[in-house]
Amino acid sequence: MSLLFLFPRQDQNPEMRAEVLAGDVERIKVLRERLSDLSWFMRCLSEPIARSANREDHCKGG
C-alpha cells in the first residue's frame, strides 16, 4: 500500500492521479474513512505546525 498524503505532491498530473484513484477501490475506501475522521485531519494539520514550533524553540517536543 502506498502512503497517503493530506496534500498531494505537486509533480503529479491531476487527471492521471484521478484515473489511478478511480481504479483503486481499496484506496478510495481508506481515503473516505480518513476524510470522515476529524481527529485524523487534525493530526495531519497539527503535526507539521508542532514540528516547526519545536524546531524554532530548539526542543524535541514530547
C-alpha positions in Angstrom: 0.0 0.0 0.0 1.3 3.4 -0.9 1.5 6.3 1.5 -1.5 8.7 1.8 -0.8 12.4 2.0 -3.1 15.1 3.2 -1.9 17.3 0.4 -0.9 15.6 -2.9 2.5 16.2 -4.4 2.6 19.0 -6.9 4.5 16.9 -9.5 1.5 14.7 -10.2 -0.8 15.3 -13.1 -4.3 15.8 -11.5 -6.1 14.0 -14.4 -3.8 11.0 -14.2 -4.0 10.9 -10.4 -7.8 10.9 -10.6 -7.8 8.0 -13.1 -5.5 5.9 -10.9 -7.5 6.6 -7.8 -10.8 5.8 -9.6 -9.5 2.3 -10.3 -8.3 1.6 -6.8 -11.4 0.7 -4.7 -9.5 -0.2 -1.5 -7.6 3.1 -1.5 -10.9 5.0 -2.1 -12.3 3.2 0.9 -9.3 4.2 3.1 -9.5 7.8 1.9 -13.2 8.0 2.7 -12.7 6.7 6.2 -9.9 9.1 6.8 -11.7 12.1 5.4 -14.7 11.4 7.7 -12.4 11.2 10.7 -11.9 14.7 12.1 -9.1 13.5 14.5 -7.1 12.2 11.6 -7.4 15.5 9.8 -6.4 17.4 12.9 -3.4 15.2 13.4 -2.2 15.8 9.9 -2.8 19.5 10.3 -1.2 19.8 13.7 2.0 17.7 13.2 3.9 20.0 10.8 2.9 23.0 12.9 4.2 21.4 16.1 7.4 20.2 14.3 8.1 23.8 13.1 7.5 25.2 16.5 9.8 22.7 18.1 12.5 23.5 15.6 12.0 27.2 16.3 12.3 26.6 20.1 15.2 24.1 19.7 13.4 21.3 21.5 12.3 17.8 20.6 8.7 18.1 21.7 7.1 15.4 23.8 
